[in-house]
Amino acid sequence: MKGNYFTTTFGRIYYRTKECDSKIHLVCIHGAGGDSRLFIPLMNEVKKMTVHAVDLPAHGRSKINECSLEVYVQTMMQFIQSLQGIIFVLGHSMGGGIIFELVKAGAPVQGALFLATADRLPVNPVVFELLEKDFDSLCRFAVDLSYGSLDETMRSTAIEYMKKAGNSILKNDFMICNNYNYEEEAKSFKTTACFIACRKDKMVPLDLTYATFKKMPNAMLQVLPYKGHMPHIEQATQVARCIEQFVELSL
């Protein structure tokens, strides 16, 4: 696995790549307050394609300070257009909305994977309250909601990741999520799609994912029998198999 920078019209974004002798690319887009590090367990498990995970603008090591949905979408579009081969995109949580925008804008993708996401992502009001009053408590609250089971060391690491994102970035991302409404885009989504969800996800309940899946004209749904909102970390092997199965069916 290696890291590098890609130059966009807005500046440079950082990305990680695990190469494979294949013409197939999987581009992973993280969720609110995240970065490409969160995809490392999944990247290590995907065997049949080259996998890229990008730090969105203002996240991780990217060198762009702007953090709006428009900038996220445009930088991802430029990155995807730079690749040669067959391209699949995977969006986790907030990243799912970016996929809706990319497909609407005509991104050259063969298929779309929606991980722990839906066409609407209402945010618990407690999140915004804690963002204003107690950022440390917000990070602990979000981590406890997001993961199925963590030992204390992993929990501390996850909390530290959120703290590094910072209050303003998290507030911006959660506002983007709260304003999502891709119900009409879901109904007209022609690209082959796959939803991967955990049965007991407290951040994006399964009924929201299922309702979105039912609207899509060409989609499949794979439900994992686990808790949590971070299956690409906690159940990376199972998620990788779901991805590979979908890609095989889509070619």
N, C-alpha and C positions, 0 to 999 in steps of 0.2 A: 504494500500500500504506500502511495506517495502523495504528497501535497504540492500544490502549485497555485499560481494566481492566474486569473483570466481577466483580461482588460475589456471592460464595457464602456459605453459612452458616458456612464456615470462615474467611472473609476474602476478599481480592481476588486474582484471578489475572490475569496479563497475557496478552494475545493480539494477534496480528497478523491483519489482514484485507486481502485483495485482492478488491475488489468487482467484480461482474459483473451485467449486466442479465439475471438468471436466477433462477428460484425454487429452483434446486438449490444446496445447500451441501455443501462437503467440509470436514470437521473433521479436522485432522492432529494426532496424538498422538506425541510424540517418545519416544526410547528412554532408556536408563540414562545419567544424567549430562548429558543434552542440554537443549535449550530450543528455542523457536520459531525462532531464527535459522537453525537447520540446515535448515529448510524453505523458506527464501527462494528458492534457485535453482528449486525445484519450483513454488512459488507463481507465479513469474514466467513459467513455461511453461504452466500450466493456463489455458486460454482460455475454457472454456464453462460455468464455474460460479463462484460465490463461494467463496473458499478462506479458511479460518481455521486458524491454527496457535497452539496454546496453550502457555504455560509451565506445566508441572505445579507443584503446590505445592512450595515450597522450591527451585524451579529458576528460573533466569533472573531476570526482574523480578517474579515473583509475590510477594505480600506474606503468604504463609502459611508458617509454619516447620515444620508437621507434614509428615512424608514417609513415609506408609504406603500400601500398595496400596488400602486402604479409602478413605482420603482422596482419593487420585488418582481413584478410580472415582466417588466421590460428587460431587466438584467437576466432573468431566467430564460426568456425568449432568445436573447443574444447567445447565451451559453449553449442552449439546445441547437440553435442554428449552426453553431460552429462544429458540431459533431458529424462524423461520416458513418453512415450505417443505418440500422433499424433502431429506433429510439422508443423506449417506454419511459413513462414518468410515474414516480411514486410520491404522493403527498401525504404527510402525516398531519392530522388535525388542521391547523391553519393552512398547511401546504395543500390541502384538498381544494380550498378556495382558489389558490393560485393555479391549480390545474384547470378548474373551470374557466378561469380567465385566459389561460394559455390556449386551450382548445377553441374557445370563442374567437380568439385572435388569429387562429389558423396555424398554430405551432405544428411542425412536422413530426407528429408522434403516432406510433402504431397502436399503442394502447395506454390506458391510464389505470393506475392502482391507487385506490383511496384507502388509507390506513387510519383506522380510528377517527373517522371524520364523517361529515354529512353535508347536505346542502344548506343547513343552518347550524350555527354554533353559538347558541345563547350562553353567555357567561354568568356564572353565579354572582349575584350582586355583592356578596361578601368579598369577592375578589377586588372589586373597585373600592370598596370601603377600606380594606386593608392596604391597598396601594397608597391611599391618601394618609392613612394613620400609622401603619406599622408594617414596613416593608419586610422585615425579618419574619414576622408572623405570616405574611402572605406567602413567602417562599416555602415555609414549612407546611402551610395549609395546602398549597398547590402540589407539592411533592407527595404528601400523604394521600391526596385524591388521585394522583396520577399513577402510582405504582401499586401493584398487587401485593408484593411482599418484598421488603428490603431489610437487610441487616443494618446495624447502626452505621457501619462504615460507608456502605453504599448510599444510605439516606443522607449522610453528611455531605458526600460528594455531589449528590443530586441537588441538594440545597445550595451548595457553593456554586454550581453551574448557573442556577437561577439568579443568584446574587450578582454574579459577574455580568449577566445580561443588563442589569440595572433597572431602576424603577421606570424611567421614561420609555425604554424600549418595550418592557413588559406591558405598560399601560397602552402604548400605541398598538401592540399586537393584539391585546385582548379587546381593544375597541374595534379593530378590524374584524376579529372573530364575531363579536357581538352584532356587528352590522351586516354580517353575511346574509344573503338571501339569494340562493341559486336554484330556487324551485323551478323557474321557467327554463333555465339552462339545463337542468337535469332532464326535463321532459324532451328536450331537443338534442340531447347529447348523443351524437352519432358514433363517436369513437368507442371501440370495444373497451369495456371497463370491468374492474374487479374491486369489490369492497372486502376488506379484511378487518374484522372487528372482534373484540373480546365480549363474551356474554355479559360480564359484569364490569363495564366501563362506567365509572362515575362521572367522568368529564364529558363524554359524548355517549349518552345511553344508547343501547342497541336499537331501541325503537326508532330513534332518529335516523340511524344508519339504514335500518330496514325500510323505512318510509322513502328515503332517497333512492335506494336500490330499486324499489318497486316502480318508481317513475321512469327509470332509465330504460331506453328501448333495447340496449344491447349490453347487459351487465350480468355479472354473477356475484354471489355473496358467499364468503367463507367465514364462518363463525368459530372462533377458538374458545374452548371451555375454560376460560381463565378470568381473573379479575384484572383490572388495571387498564391504563391508557397508553402504555408504552410497550406493546408486544414486540417491537423491533429490538428492544433491549432484553426484556424478560423471557421472551419466547422466540428468540432470533431464528433458531433452526426451523421451527414450524412455519414462521412467516416466510422464510426463504423458500421452503418447499411450495407454499401457496403461490408465491411469485413465479417460480419456475414452471409450475403447472399452468398458470395463466398464460405465460409467454408462449409455451409450447402450443397451447390451444389457439393462440392468436396469430400464429405464423402460417 
